[in-house]
């Protein structure tokens, strides 16, 4: 095995990546018809349908080198086949985004140069809009992913955002104690 990158082992590939690329596709259950929606040589991960079933949001990872883990939140429109990029180089935890009306929520890190790395919940209202942190600067928790950020061969540990109406729940840690947090 020739290792050409520092980050060479990923549990979601069950070891060392084999060079395959994750793409986005659909399957019609009644007809068993399949359709590949993406073909470009970049990973598309963690897709989620909009509440009306008309769009699919997913993470796209086009970067290499030190920006390899920075994803772009993109939305695919099933009606016209277009992809729109909603964020640019987000420091995401790669959890699936959560639809809240026509906006998307996701967990990630604030990469401000003048402050420490901090996990937070972001809301982005549309393509090209600036993501807004939903957690206050002085929030007692470190944000989603602070407790569980790994993957294992047994499955993902599950700190993903959970939306129910106006409520958003996630696992996090505060002063060494793990708990379930909620945002309204």
C-alpha positions in Angstrom: 0.0 0.0 0.0 1.4 3.4 -1.0 0.2 6.2 1.3 0.4 9.6 -0.3 -1.6 11.7 2.2 -1.2 12.3 5.9 -4.9 11.5 6.6 -5.0 8.1 5.0 -7.3 6.0 7.2 -11.0 6.6 7.5 -13.4 4.3 9.4 -16.3 5.1 7.1 -14.3 3.2 4.4 -13.5 0.4 6.8 -9.8 1.1 6.7 -7.7 2.6 4.0 -9.7 4.3 1.1 -9.6 2.4 -2.2 -10.0 5.5 -4.4 -13.7 5.1 -4.9 -15.8 8.3 -4.9 -19.2 8.6 -3.1 -21.9 9.9 -5.4 -25.6 10.8 -5.1 -28.3 8.7 -6.7 -32.0 7.7 -6.3 -34.0 4.5 -6.4 -37.7 4.4 -7.2 -39.0 1.7 -4.9 -42.0 0.8 -7.0 -40.2 0.4 -10.3 -36.7 -0.3 -8.9 -35.4 2.3 -11.4 -32.1 3.8 -10.3 -30.6 7.1 -11.4 -27.1 8.5 -10.7 -27.4 12.3 -10.0 -23.7 13.2 -9.8 -20.7 12.2 -11.8 -17.9 14.6 -10.8 -14.8 13.1 -9.2 -15.5 14.6 -5.7 -17.3 12.9 -2.7 -21.0 13.7 -2.1 -22.0 12.6 1.4 -24.9 12.5 3.9 -27.8 13.3 1.6 -31.2 14.3 3.1 -34.5 15.1 1.3 -36.3 18.4 1.8 -39.7 18.0 3.6 -41.5 18.3 0.3 -39.3 15.8 -1.4 -38.3 18.2 -4.2 -34.7 18.7 -3.2 -31.7 16.8 -1.7 -29.1 18.5 0.4 -25.7 16.9 0.8 -22.1 17.7 1.5 -19.6 18.0 -1.4 -15.9 17.7 -0.7 -13.9 19.1 -3.6 -10.8 20.2 -1.8 -7.5 18.4 -1.3 -4.5 19.0 1.1 -5.2 20.7 4.3 -8.7 21.8 3.1 -9.7 18.2 2.5 -12.2 18.1 5.4 -13.9 21.4 4.4 -17.2 20.7 2.8 -19.7 22.6 0.7 -23.3 22.3 1.5 -25.1 21.8 -1.9 -28.7 21.3 -2.8 -29.9 19.3 -5.8 -33.3 20.2 -7.3 -35.0 17.0 -8.6 -37.3 19.0 -10.9 -34.7 20.7 -13.1 -31.5 18.7 -12.2 -29.6 21.8 -11.0 -27.1 21.8 -8.1 -26.7 25.0 -6.0 -23.8 25.6 -3.6 -25.1 26.9 -0.3 -21.8 27.3 1.7 -18.2 27.6 0.8 -15.5 25.7 2.6 -17.5 25.1 5.8 -15.7 23.4 8.7 -18.5 20.9 9.0 -18.7 17.7 11.1 -20.2 16.0 8.1 -23.4 15.2 9.9 -26.4 15.3 7.6 -27.9 18.8 7.4 -31.4 19.3 8.8 -34.1 21.2 6.8 -36.0 23.8 8.8 -38.6 25.2 6.4 -36.5 26.4 3.4 -33.4 26.9 5.5 -30.7 24.3 6.3 -29.1 23.7 9.7 -25.8 21.9 10.2 -23.2 21.3 12.9 -19.7 22.6 12.4 -16.9 24.7 13.7 -16.3 28.4 13.8 -13.0 29.0 12.2 -12.5 32.6 13.2 -8.8 33.5 13.4 -9.1 35.6 16.5 -11.0 33.1 18.7 -10.6 29.4 19.7 -12.1 26.6 17.7 -15.7 26.2 18.8 -18.5 23.8 17.7 -21.8 25.4 16.9 -25.1 24.9 15.0 -25.2 27.0 11.8 -28.3 28.1 9.8 -28.1 29.1 6.2 -31.1 30.5 4.4 -30.2 30.0 0.8 -27.4 29.7 -1.8 -24.7 32.3 -1.2 -26.2 33.5 2.1 -23.9 33.9 5.1 -24.3 31.1 7.7 -25.4 32.3 11.1 -24.4 30.6 14.4 -27.5 29.7 16.5 -25.5 29.2 19.7 -24.5 32.4 21.7 -20.8 33.1 22.1 -21.1 32.3 25.9 -23.0 29.1 25.5 -22.0 26.6 28.2 -21.7 23.7 25.8 -19.0 23.3 23.1 -21.6 22.5 20.4 -22.5 19.4 18.5 -19.7 17.0 17.9 -17.7 18.0 21.0 -18.6 14.7 22.6 -18.8 12.2 19.8 -16.9 12.9 16.6 -15.6 9.5 15.6 -16.7 6.7 13.4 -16.3 3.0 14.1 -16.7 -0.2 12.2 -19.9 -0.8 14.2 -21.5 2.4 12.9 -21.7 6.1 13.5 -22.2 7.0 17.2 -25.0 9.4 16.4 -24.5 13.0 17.6 -26.4 14.2 14.6 -28.9 17.1 14.8 -32.4 16.0 15.4 -35.2 18.4 14.4 -38.8 18.2 15.6 -40.9 21.2 14.7 -39.1 24.3 16.0 -37.0 22.2 18.4 -33.5 21.1 17.6 -31.7 18.6 19.8 -28.0 17.4 19.8 -25.5 15.6 22.1 -22.7 17.7 23.5 -20.5 18.2 26.4 -20.1 21.0 29.0 -17.4 21.1 31.7 -16.8 17.4 31.3 -20.5 16.3 31.5 -22.3 14.9 28.5 -25.9 15.8 27.8 -28.7 16.4 25.3 -29.1 20.0 24.4 -32.1 21.7 22.8 -32.5 24.9 20.7 -35.8 26.6 20.0 
